[in-house]
């Protein structure tokens, strides 16, 4: 009887220990996931700041290239300066990494981050009417209080708060990124299931 009681108490003790350790294990897994995302995101930010477009695209969610071919996107990036648009990104800071949704072999998280974006325009095509249109567009996207314009120098400075999806094959740290914003929702809906998108609304 004592032996049975002893085994029973040990079983209760083990169960209690597992319940105690489970949050610690979950927290450790979450910390490891966030560390993996942060490491890849630092590479993504650095490549973007340095305009290393091939590396930026290496870290972009590959399913995007089913809609827009990689070579086409690379050409757009490389031709921006030739088209009279130069931009500089700085002060990129991760604010929060959250969520962990597994769906069909992939894990999805979201990343809120802040950055400063400076856009310098050159050429006659960027006239007052074009500046007005761009100002309205930027204010709609980022908020009027986040956008300043230097009209004589055709320069915008935007203090942006943005969100990315971080996506990896489940169980790996091979993270890729894609912007999450209202303007891109039609694209996102074609490459990310609505069930997943709904978890991050």
Secondary structure, DSSP 8 states (H G I E B T S, - for coil): -HHHHHHHHHHHHHHHHHHHHHHHHHHHHHHHHHHHHHHHHHHHHHHHHTT-HHHHHHTB-GGGGGTS-HHHHHHHHHHTTTTTEEEEEEEEEEEEEEEEEEETTEEEEEEEEEEEEEEEE-STTS-HHHHHHHHHHHHHHH-GGGEEEETTTTEEEEEEEEEEEEEEETTS---EEEE--GGGHHHHHHHS-HHHHHHT-
